[in-house]
């Protein structure tokens, strides 16, 4: 017999609406319509104007037949158009595929074919690459797409158009939709984002409206982010949809300060001119700020809040940011969990510790986001939680609404990722007594030397403490006696000079002898456009047994 609470108490449009971050845009346009929404060069849009432009874009896409389940690919830097597609495409219940601006034509064509892209919106800076990709898409994959070119006011190059439609003229030709509605089912896909594909074809991570909505809220809660933030786009919006911050900023009626070129002078100038108070970036970008000429930092407000993720940040970076007056919050996640889904939530007592201890505490991956249902460290074989002793290593696992739907057209990989009802990250970590998680390494980055496990992150952290080191990465090098030994790749700061033996001695003062690099190579370290070091390339150089895992 049905419970009394199931009688005459059905869902209806008055009491149940699918969760979607599109609703944040409508609210800010309604309530904060006169407030600034976008700053980009000489361009300025209020929330009312940004909402109208997004609604025009939605109408224009709709005229091309874009609707539920259609894929719209975009090749855009951090410009207003990139913000607008994050609002317009989900409003049509279509799926946004934000392409990495560093990819080559072959991989772009493969991804667009794999996700069955119907429309491409592309910035003219990338026309040479996109022209080649579109040719391959036609000739190899047999797929035709409608192409819309964006000519950004801040691009000074001479990029040519590769499509038949121009973005601004196209928007002007379509009256805005009356409302940005969002989906009828919050489980519908909102985006497909591709992993790096370092071992074969990349995987298309499919995320949903509910997860994007909840993660946008969590960003604000974890960061105690107030209304009307002035947010600087140093993080590429193509990376996990900007960690869901396009929607977080909309929720809070904030200002998107767009930044086409990411370097220290541009970052610090934007912070100074536009009173920026929040930004996100990988460790390498924070290091650019630390190493910048102090003159460039003059006039930048103290207490600017930065979020760091994308790679485990060395303690030296966190200390360095504190010393120049930046407040850094460390978060952790993967594309499969919408970007960050955990963070080193700061406690009041930490402020009493010295700077070095604060850096250690803040450098942990931390605890799950407020609206993520589960995060723990488990033995991946037994699926038992490891003790919270800071020593026993296991794999970080997530469960909850802020986890992807799965991998597009790849049921085998999806099933493997979700074995035993948890999402398996592949990151090896310990759980400390306060239940904060600390990564020890990716499973493939553990170096096994003479039967002893060596964390490459621990060795890297020691190297970063040398004042001459700008960037470093440690991988396994085959060794006839020990099986593997640590090999360090190092980039030095401008003007710095140090010998390999000096770095080895430095590491020996901080690490057990078996963890010290046996070899140091001074050379450029390959990185992704988001600042992540491409260790797979370095493993190939070192002929590591893990090179192609």
DOTINU-720873 format. One line per 5 residues: number of its first residue (from 1); their letters; for each residue x, y, z of C-alpha. Coordinates in Angstrom, 1 decimal, always signed. Each point is the difference from the previous one (the first is absolute). Last residue first. Layout:
BEGIN
NUM) a) X Y Z  ...
END
This chain:
BEGIN
549) xxxxx) +51.0 +2.5 -20.0  +2.2 +1.1 -2.9  +3.1 +1.2 +1.8  -0.4 -2.2 +3.1  +3.0 -2.1 -0.8
544) xxxxx) +1.9 +3.3 -0.2  +2.0 +0.6 -3.1  +1.1 +3.3 +1.6  -1.1 +2.0 -3.0  -3.3 -1.9 -0.1
539) xxxxx) -0.5 +0.6 +3.7  +0.6 +3.7 -0.7  -2.7 +0.0 -2.7  -2.4 -1.8 +2.4  +0.8 +2.5 +2.7
534) xxxxx) -1.8 +2.8 -1.9  +0.3 +2.8 +2.6  -3.4 +1.6 +0.6  +0.0 +3.7 -0.8  -3.5 +0.3 -1.4
529) xxxxx) +1.3 +0.1 -3.6  +1.8 -3.3 +0.6  +3.6 -0.1 +1.0  +3.3 -1.4 -1.3  +3.0 +0.7 +2.2
524) xxxxx) +2.9 +1.9 -1.7  +3.4 -1.4 +0.9  +2.5 -0.4 +2.9  +0.3 -3.7 +0.7  +0.7 -1.3 +3.5
519) xxxxx) +1.1 -3.6 +0.7  +0.0 -2.3 +3.0  -2.9 +2.0 +1.6  -0.1 -0.4 +3.8  -2.7 -2.4 +1.3
514) xxxxx) +2.5 -2.8 +1.0  +1.9 +2.4 +2.2  -3.0 +1.1 +2.1  -1.0 +3.6 -0.8  +0.6 +3.6 +1.0
509) xxxxx) +3.8 +0.4 +0.2  +0.4 -2.5 -2.8  -2.2 +2.1 -2.2  +2.3 +3.0 +0.3  +3.0 -2.2 -0.7
504) xxxxx) -1.7 -1.3 -3.2  -0.8 +3.6 -0.9  +3.7 +1.0 +0.5  +1.2 -3.0 -2.0  -2.2 +1.1 -2.9
499) xxxxx) +1.7 +3.4 -0.1  -1.8 +3.3 +0.6  -0.5 +3.2 -1.9  -2.9 +2.4 +0.2  -0.5 +2.9 -2.4
494) xxxxx) -3.6 -1.0 -0.9  -1.2 -2.7 +2.4  +1.3 -3.5 -0.8  -1.9 -2.8 -1.7  +0.7 -3.5 +1.4
489) xxxxx) -0.6 -3.6 -1.0  +0.8 -2.4 +2.8  +0.6 -3.7 -0.4  -0.8 -2.2 +3.0  +1.2 -3.6 -0.1
484) xxxxx) -1.6 -3.2 -1.4  +0.8 -3.7 +0.1  +2.7 +0.5 +2.6  +3.0 -1.7 -1.7  -0.7 +0.2 -3.7
479) xxxxx) -1.7 +3.4 +0.3  -3.0 +1.2 -2.0  -0.7 +3.7 +0.6  -3.2 +0.9 +1.9  -1.3 +3.6 -0.2
474) xxxxx) +0.6 +3.3 +1.8  -1.3 +3.3 -1.2  +1.3 +3.5 +0.5  -0.9 +3.7 -0.4  +1.6 +3.3 +1.0
469) xxxxx) +2.9 -1.4 +2.1  +2.7 +2.5 +1.1  -1.3 +0.6 +3.5  +0.1 -3.8 +0.9  -3.2 -0.8 +1.8
464) xxxxx) -1.5 -1.2 -3.4  +2.5 -2.9 +0.0  -1.3 -1.3 +3.3  -3.6 +0.2 -1.2  +1.0 -1.9 -3.1
459) xxxxx) +1.5 -2.8 +2.1  -3.3 -0.3 +2.0  -2.1 +0.2 -3.2  +2.1 -2.9 -1.6  -1.1 -2.2 +2.9
454) xxxxx) +2.6 -2.7 +0.5  -1.1 -3.6 +0.8  +2.8 -2.3 +1.1  +0.6 -3.4 -1.6  +3.4 +1.0 -1.2
449) xxxxx) -1.5 +3.1 -1.6  -3.7 +0.1 -0.8  -0.9 +3.4 -1.3  -3.7 +1.0 +0.4  -1.1 +2.1 -2.9
444) xxxxx) -2.3 -2.6 -1.6  -2.2 -0.2 +3.1  -0.2 +3.8 +0.1  +1.8 +1.2 +3.0  +0.1 +0.5 +3.8
439) xxxxx) -3.2 +1.9 +0.1  -1.1 +1.3 +3.4  -3.5 -0.5 +1.3  -1.4 +1.8 +3.0  -1.6 -2.5 +2.4
434) xxxxx) +1.4 +1.9 +3.1  +2.3 -3.0 +0.6  +1.4 +0.2 -3.5  -1.4 -2.0 -2.9  +2.7 -1.1 -2.4
429) xxxxx) +0.1 +0.3 -3.8  +0.3 -1.7 -3.3  -1.9 +1.6 -2.9  -1.5 -2.4 -2.6  -3.3 +1.9 +0.4
424) xxxxx) -2.4 -3.0 +0.6  -3.6 +1.1 +0.0  -1.9 -2.1 +2.6  -2.8 -2.6 -0.3  +2.1 -3.1 +0.0
419) xxxxx) +1.6 +0.8 -3.4  -1.0 +3.4 -1.3  +3.2 +0.8 -2.1  +0.0 -3.6 -1.3  -3.6 +0.2 -1.2
414) xxxxx) +0.6 +3.4 -1.7  +3.1 -1.3 -1.7  -1.9 -3.0 -1.4  -3.0 +2.1 -0.9  +2.0 +2.3 -2.3
409) xxxxx) -2.3 +1.9 -2.3  +0.3 +3.1 +2.1  +1.6 -0.6 +3.4  -2.3 +0.1 +3.0  -2.7 +2.1 +1.6
404) xxxxx) +2.6 +2.0 +1.8  +0.3 +0.3 +3.8  -1.2 +3.0 +2.0  -3.3 -1.8 +1.0  +1.8 -2.5 +2.2
399) xxxxx) +2.9 -2.3 +0.4  +3.7 +0.6 +0.0  +3.1 -2.2 +0.4  +3.7 +0.8 +0.9  +2.1 -3.1 -0.3
394) xxxxx) +1.9 -1.5 +3.0  +3.1 +0.6 +2.1  +0.4 -0.6 +3.7  +2.2 +2.6 +1.6  -2.1 +3.1 +1.0
389) xxxxx) -1.7 -2.2 +2.7  -3.7 +0.3 -1.1  -0.3 -3.7 -0.6  -0.6 -1.1 -3.6  -3.6 -0.4 -1.1
384) xxxxx) -0.8 -3.5 -1.3  -0.6 -0.6 -3.7  +2.0 -3.2 +0.2  +2.0 +0.5 -3.2  -0.2 +3.8 -0.3
379) xxxxx) +1.1 +0.4 +3.6  -2.0 +3.1 +0.8  +0.5 +3.7 +0.6  -3.2 +2.0 +0.5  -2.4 +2.4 -1.7
374) xxxxx) -3.8 -0.2 +0.3  -3.2 +1.9 -0.5  +1.3 +3.1 -1.8  -2.1 +3.0 +1.0  +2.4 +1.5 +2.5
369) xxxxx) +3.1 -0.8 -2.0  +2.0 -2.9 +1.2  +2.9 +0.4 +2.3  +3.6 +1.0 -0.3  +2.4 -0.3 -3.0
364) xxxxx) +2.8 +1.1 +2.3  +2.1 +3.0 -0.7  -1.8 +2.2 +2.5  +1.2 -2.1 +2.9  +3.6 -0.1 -1.3
359) xxxxx) +0.0 +3.8 -0.8  -1.4 +0.8 +3.4  +2.8 -2.1 +1.5  +2.6 +2.0 -1.9  -1.6 +3.3 +0.9
354) xxxxx) +0.0 -0.6 +3.7  -3.2 -1.3 +1.6  -2.5 +2.2 +1.8  -2.0 +0.6 -3.2  -0.6 -3.7 -0.2
349) xxxxx) -2.3 +0.2 +3.0  -2.6 +1.9 -2.0  -0.5 -3.0 -2.3  +0.5 +0.2 -3.8  -1.8 -2.4 -2.3
344) xxxxx) +2.6 -1.8 -2.0  -2.4 -0.7 -2.9  -2.0 -2.6 -1.8  -2.1 -0.1 -3.2  +2.2 +2.1 -2.2
339) xxxxx) -0.5 -0.6 -3.8  -3.4 -1.3 -0.9  +0.6 -3.3 +1.7  +1.1 -2.0 -3.1  +2.2 +2.9 -1.0
334) xxxxx) +2.0 -0.5 +3.1  +0.1 +1.3 +3.6  +1.9 +1.9 +2.6  -0.2 +3.4 +1.7  +2.7 +2.1 +1.6
329) xxxxx) -1.0 +3.4 +1.3  +2.5 +2.8 -0.3  -0.1 +3.5 +1.6  +2.5 +2.3 -1.7  +2.1 +2.4 +2.0
324) xxxxx) +3.5 -0.4 -1.5  +1.2 -2.4 +2.7  -3.2 -2.1 -0.2  +0.6 -0.6 -3.7  +3.5 -1.2 +0.7
319) xxxxx) -1.1 -2.3 +2.8  -2.5 -1.7 -2.3  +2.6 -0.3 -2.7  +2.6 -1.5 +2.3  -2.5 -2.5 +1.2
314) xxxxx) -0.1 -1.5 -3.5  -3.5 +0.0 -1.6  -1.4 -3.4 -1.0  -1.1 +0.6 -3.6  -3.2 +1.5 -1.6
309) xxxxx) -0.9 +1.9 +3.1  +0.6 +3.4 +1.6  -2.6 +2.5 +1.0  +1.1 +3.6 +0.4  -1.4 +2.7 +2.3
304) xxxxx) +1.4 +3.5 -0.3  +0.8 +1.0 +3.6  +2.1 +3.0 -0.8  -1.3 +2.2 -2.9  +2.4 +0.3 -2.9
299) xxxxx) +1.4 +3.5 -0.1  +3.6 -1.1 -0.3  +0.1 -3.6 -1.2  +1.8 +0.8 -3.3  +2.7 +1.8 +2.0
294) xxxxx) +0.7 -3.2 +1.9  +1.3 -1.5 -3.3  -1.9 -3.3 -0.4  +1.3 -3.2 +1.6  -2.9 -0.4 +2.4
289) xxxxx) -2.6 +0.9 -2.7  +1.5 -2.5 -2.5  +0.0 -2.6 +2.8  -3.7 +0.4 +0.3  -0.3 -0.7 -3.7
284) xxxxx) +2.1 -3.2 +0.4  -2.1 -1.2 +2.9  -3.1 -0.3 -2.2  -2.4 +3.0 +0.2  -3.1 +1.5 +1.5
279) xxxxx) -0.9 +3.7 +0.6  -1.7 +2.2 +2.6  +0.2 +3.6 +1.2  +0.5 +2.0 -3.2  +0.0 +3.8 +0.5
274) xxxxx) -0.4 +0.5 -3.7  +3.2 +2.0 -0.8  +2.3 -1.7 +2.6  -1.1 -3.6 -0.5  +0.0 +0.6 -3.8
269) xxxxx) +3.6 +1.4 +0.1  +1.1 -2.9 +2.2  -1.3 -2.7 -2.3  +1.2 +1.7 -3.2  +3.5 +0.6 +1.4
264) xxxxx) +0.3 -3.6 +1.4  -1.2 -1.8 -3.2  -3.3 -1.3 -1.1  -1.2 +1.5 -3.3  -3.8 +0.3 -0.8
259) xxxxx) -1.0 +1.1 +3.5  -3.7 +0.6 +0.8  -1.0 +1.6 +3.2  -3.4 -1.7 +0.6  -1.8 +2.1 +2.6
254) xxxxx) -2.2 -1.4 +2.7  -3.8 -0.5 +0.4  +0.6 -2.8 +2.4  -1.6 -2.8 -2.0  +1.5 +1.3 -3.2
249) xxxxx) +3.5 -0.1 +1.5  -0.7 -3.6 +1.1  -1.3 -0.9 -3.5  +3.1 +1.1 -1.9  +1.9 -1.5 +3.0
244) xxxxx) -0.9 -3.6 -0.9  +3.7 -1.1 +0.3  +0.5 +2.2 -3.1  -2.2 -2.3 -2.1  +2.3 -2.9 +1.1
239) xxxxx) +2.9 +1.8 -1.8  -1.5 +1.8 -3.0  -0.5 +3.1 +2.3  +3.7 +0.3 +0.2  +1.0 +1.1 +3.5
234) xxxxx) +1.3 +3.6 +0.1  -3.5 +1.3 -0.2  -0.1 +2.7 +2.6  -3.0 +0.1 +2.3  -1.3 +3.2 +1.5
229) xxxxx) -2.4 -1.5 +2.7  -3.5 +1.5 +0.2  -1.4 -2.0 +2.9  +2.5 -1.7 +2.3  +2.2 -3.1 -0.5
224) xxxxx) +0.3 -2.0 +3.1  +2.5 -2.0 -2.1  -1.5 -3.4 +0.8  -3.5 +1.5 -0.2  +0.5 +1.9 -3.2
219) xxxxx) +1.6 -3.0 -1.8  -2.7 -2.2 +1.5  -2.8 +1.9 -1.7  +1.6 -0.4 -3.4  +0.6 -3.7 +0.8
214) xxxxx) -3.7 -0.5 +0.7  -1.2 +1.7 -3.2  +2.6 -1.9 -2.1  -0.9 -3.3 +1.6  -3.7 +0.5 -0.6
209) xxxxx) +0.5 +1.1 -3.6  +2.0 -3.1 -1.0  +3.6 -0.9 -0.9  +1.3 -2.2 -2.8  +3.8 -0.7 +0.1
204) xxxxx) +1.1 -0.8 -3.6  +3.1 -2.3 +0.3  +3.1 +0.7 -2.0  +1.2 -2.6 -2.5  +3.2 -1.9 +0.9
199) xxxxx) +2.1 +0.5 +3.1  +0.6 +3.8 +0.3  -3.7 +0.7 -0.9  -0.1 +3.3 +1.9  -3.6 -0.4 +1.2
194) xxxxx) -2.8 +1.3 -2.1  -2.8 +2.2 +1.3  -3.7 -0.7 -0.9  -2.5 +2.5 +1.4  -3.5 +0.5 +1.4
189) xxxxx) -1.3 -3.6 -0.3  -3.5 -0.6 +1.2  -0.3 -1.2 +3.6  -1.8 +3.3 +0.9  -3.0 -1.1 -2.1
184) xxxxx) -2.2 +2.7 -1.7  +3.2 +1.9 -0.9  +0.9 +3.7 +0.2  -2.5 +2.8 -0.6  +1.8 +3.1 -1.1
179) xxxxx) -3.0 +2.2 -0.4  -1.6 +2.2 -2.7  +2.6 -1.1 -2.5  +1.9 +2.9 -1.5  -0.9 +1.4 -3.4
174) xxxxx) +2.4 -1.4 -2.7  +1.8 +1.9 -2.7  +2.2 +1.9 +2.5  +1.4 -3.3 +1.3  +1.1 -1.0 -3.6
169) xxxxx) +1.6 +3.4 -0.6  +2.0 -0.3 +3.2  +1.1 -3.6 -0.6  +0.8 +0.1 -3.7  -1.4 -2.8 -2.1
164) xxxxx) +1.5 -1.9 -3.0  +2.9 -1.6 +1.7  +3.8 +0.0 -0.1  +0.6 +3.7 +0.6  +3.5 +1.3 -0.2
159) xxxxx) +2.2 +0.9 +2.9  +2.1 +3.1 -0.3  +1.3 +0.5 +3.5  -0.9 +2.7 +2.5  -2.7 -1.9 +1.9
154) xxxxx) -1.6 +2.2 +2.6  -3.1 +0.8 -2.0  -0.6 -3.6 -0.6  -1.0 -1.2 -3.4  -2.2 -3.0 +0.6
149) xxxxx) -0.8 -2.3 -3.0  -3.0 -2.3 -0.2  +0.3 -3.4 -1.7  -2.9 -2.3 -0.9  +1.3 -3.6 +0.1
144) xxxxx) +0.6 -2.7 -2.6  +1.1 -3.5 +0.9  +1.5 -2.6 -2.4  +2.7 -1.1 +2.5  +3.0 +0.2 -2.2
139) xxxxx) -0.8 +2.6 -2.6  -2.5 +2.2 +2.0  +1.5 -0.1 +3.4  +3.5 +0.1 -1.5  -0.9 +3.2 -1.8
134) xxxxx) -1.6 +1.4 +3.2  +3.2 -0.8 +1.9  +2.2 +1.7 -2.5  -2.1 +3.2 +0.1  -0.1 -0.2 +3.7
129) xxxxx) +3.7 +0.0 +0.3  +0.5 +2.9 -2.3  -3.1 +1.8 +1.3  +1.1 +0.0 +3.7  +0.4 +3.7 +0.4
124) xxxxx) -3.3 +0.4 -1.9  -2.0 -1.2 +3.1  -2.2 -3.0 -0.6  -3.7 -1.0 +0.4  -0.6 -3.5 -1.4
119) xxxxx) -3.5 -1.5 -0.6  -1.3 -3.6 -0.3  +2.7 -1.8 +1.9  -0.3 -3.8 +0.0  +1.8 -0.5 +3.3
114) xxxxx) +2.5 -2.3 -1.7  +0.2 +2.1 -3.2  +0.8 +3.1 +2.0  +2.6 -1.9 +2.0  +1.7 -1.6 -3.0
109) xxxxx) +0.1 +3.3 -1.9  +1.6 +1.8 +3.0  +2.5 -2.8 +0.4  +1.1 +0.2 -3.6  +0.1 +3.8 +0.0
104) xxxxx) +2.4 +0.4 +2.9  -1.2 +0.8 +3.6  +1.2 +3.1 +1.8  -3.3 +1.9 +0.0  -1.7 -2.9 +1.9
99) xxxxx) -3.5 -0.4 -1.4  -3.1 +0.9 +2.0  -2.7 -2.6 -0.9  -3.4 +1.4 +1.2  -3.0 -2.3 -0.1
94) xxxxx) -3.5 +1.2 -1.0  -2.9 +0.5 +2.5  -0.6 +3.3 -1.8  +0.9 +2.0 +3.1  +3.1 -2.2 +0.3
89) xxxxx) +1.3 +1.5 -3.2  -0.9 +3.6 +0.8  +1.6 +0.4 +3.5  +3.5 -1.6 -0.5  -0.1 +1.3 -3.6
84) xxxxx) -0.2 +3.6 +1.4  +3.0 -0.3 +2.3  +2.2 -1.2 -3.0  -1.4 +2.9 -2.1  +1.1 +2.4 +2.8
79) xxxxx) +3.6 -1.1 -0.5  +2.2 -2.6 +1.7  +1.3 -1.7 -3.1  -2.4 -1.7 -2.5  -0.2 -3.2 -2.0
74) xxxxx) -3.6 -1.0 +0.5  -1.9 -3.3 -0.8  -3.8 -0.1 +0.2  -1.4 -3.5 +0.4  -3.8 -0.6 -0.4
69) xxxxx) -1.5 -2.1 +2.8  -3.1 +2.2 +0.4  +0.0 +2.8 -2.6  +2.1 +1.5 -2.8  -2.1 +0.2 -3.2
64) xxxxx) +1.9 +2.9 -1.5  -2.6 +2.5 +1.1  +0.5 -1.3 +3.5  +3.6 +1.1 -0.2  -1.1 +3.5 -0.8
59) xxxxx) -2.6 +0.1 +2.7  +2.5 -1.2 +2.6  +2.5 +2.6 -1.2  -2.7 +2.7 +0.3  -0.8 -1.3 +3.6
54) xxxxx) +3.7 +0.2 +0.8  +0.2 +3.6 -1.3  -3.1 +0.9 +2.0  +1.4 -1.6 +3.2  +3.3 +1.9 -0.5
49) xxxxx) -1.9 +3.3 -0.5  -2.2 -0.5 +3.2  +3.1 -1.0 +1.9  +1.8 +3.1 -1.1  +2.5 -0.2 -2.8
44) xxxxx) +3.3 +1.9 -0.5  +2.3 -0.1 -3.0  +3.1 +2.2 -0.1  +2.3 -2.9 +0.9  -2.2 -2.7 +1.4
39) xxxxx) -2.2 +0.7 +3.0  -3.1 -2.1 +0.5  -2.9 -0.1 +2.5  -0.2 +3.6 +1.3  -3.2 +0.8 +2.0
34) xxxxx) -3.2 +1.4 -1.5  -1.7 -3.4 -0.4  +0.7 -1.1 +3.6  -3.4 -1.4 +0.8  -1.5 -1.2 -3.3
29) xxxxx) +3.3 -0.4 -1.9  +1.5 -1.7 +3.1  -3.0 -2.3 +0.3  -0.1 -1.0 -3.7  +3.7 -0.8 +0.0
24) xxxxx) -0.2 -2.1 +3.2  -2.9 -2.1 -1.6  +2.4 -1.2 -2.7  +1.9 -1.8 +2.8  -2.6 -2.8 -0.2
19) xxxxx) -2.0 -1.8 +2.6  -3.3 -1.4 -1.3  -3.0 +1.9 +1.5  -2.4 -1.5 +2.6  -2.6 +1.8 +2.1
14) xxxxx) -2.0 +2.2 -2.4  +0.7 -2.1 -3.1  -1.5 -3.1 +1.7  +1.1 -2.8 +2.1  -2.7 -1.9 +1.8
9) xxxxx) -1.3 +0.4 +3.5  -3.6 -1.3 -0.4  +0.9 -3.2 +1.9  +3.7 -0.9 +0.4  +0.4 +1.5 +3.5
4) xxxx) -2.9 -2.1 +1.2  +2.1 -3.0 -0.9  -1.2 -2.3 -2.8  -1.3 -3.4 +0.9
END
